[in-house]
């Protein structure tokens, strides 16, 4: 009987420990609570094998330990989380416990000891800073009620923060990891702007939006007497025409969009601005003739194009053409996107033209498949013209992969065994002669995107721009 009492006393201790609440407090180095941190809790639990023969609910075997990982979910607005009370976590008293916290790519681990009475763990996430965005017009007058959205540039779908500028034109985003790239989207009315920001400690950024209008009313000072007209009828007719025009324009814009393309120069001087623009125009013209835009009655009219002047961003060179490295100052894809975001409206496609080999050593590269950006060097590329190379990189940016060619056939120099993926993979089934003419191959004589690639562009990537253009 004495042995049974001792055993029951031991069980009550364990039971009391299992009911103890473990609270995890997550905060930054300033003591401010962190919301939406992911927390995983680990401890050593007690297990007992059932006594044999049954029936008996009292454990009679020697206990053994194992480690469990209990997902807590995310911290609330007060930075606190604790286990789901429906879970039974029999952590051993005075045994080691561990808390692993993840927040925006940062990880912090805190170890401790499980106590029967109270379990409270505080986890500090260091190197978190504030981003202050101040919006003003060209006369430096603050603009309020601008909707500003902040997301990580590498993964815009997570940790999205949004706010509106106050009367001073300011909005602050807090607890952003140091050295991270942030994509900002600003919108007020019909005006939108996007730009990339590198967090380096507490960061302040000023954004210019809106235009200054100094319209002076024109007064008729003539003494001549105007002929008598039925003003009421004229006004009614004018109002009708204006309303009907607005309705038609609105209906047209609703059902039809223009593709917006921005060309950014790298390695060009102001004296070479026209050379850059001529090459950009010919590259755009080549893309129009090989893409679904050629089915439009007025193909060039379906694309709104803008040219950044060389002196506006002063981009001289960059070595990371594909934008895969960590050095922002050498990241060609980031540089052209940042330049376009500072000087232009939001663009569907941002294309960098690099004088000679101002952008790395390759012929060109897109920022991804798909991507908003691509760069192309103007130096010789095994016989491929610059407009053809631009169409090749634009194809990547619009979602097309490489097509495998036959080495040596019609001058093809790379059969790339990693090709033939994605929506245009079926073009790899074409005869070798046909494949050697496709823009997405490594061949010198490029004529078309291929049936599968062309239809993907027409029905998916470019559908909003070419679907109603006839």
Secondary structure as UniProt FT lines:
FT   HELIX           2..19
FT   STRAND          22..28
FT   TURN            29..30
FT   STRAND          38..47
FT   STRAND          64..74
FT   TURN            77..78
FT   STRAND          80..82
FT   TURN            85..86
FT   TURN            93..94
FT   STRAND          96..103
FT   TURN            104..105
FT   STRAND          106..113
FT   STRAND          119..125
FT   STRAND          128..136
FT   TURN            138..139
FT   STRAND          147..152
FT   TURN            156..157
FT   STRAND          161..164
FT   TURN            167..168
FT   STRAND          170..177
FT   TURN            178..179
FT   STRAND          181..188
FT   TURN            189..190
FT   STRAND          191..198
FT   STRAND          203..208
FT   HELIX           231..255
FT   STRAND          259..266
FT   HELIX           270..272
FT   HELIX           273..290
FT   HELIX           292..295
FT   TURN            297..298
FT   HELIX           299..302
FT   STRAND          303..307
FT   HELIX           310..313
FT   TURN            321..322
FT   HELIX           328..330
FT   HELIX           332..343
FT   STRAND          349..354
FT   TURN            356..357
FT   STRAND          364..366
FT   STRAND          373..377
FT   TURN            382..383
FT   HELIX           386..397
FT   TURN            398..399
FT   TURN            407..408
FT   HELIX           409..411
FT   TURN            417..418
FT   HELIX           422..429
FT   HELIX           432..435
FT   TURN            436..437
FT   TURN            439..440
FT   HELIX           451..456
FT   HELIX           457..461
FT   HELIX           463..466
FT   TURN            467..468
//
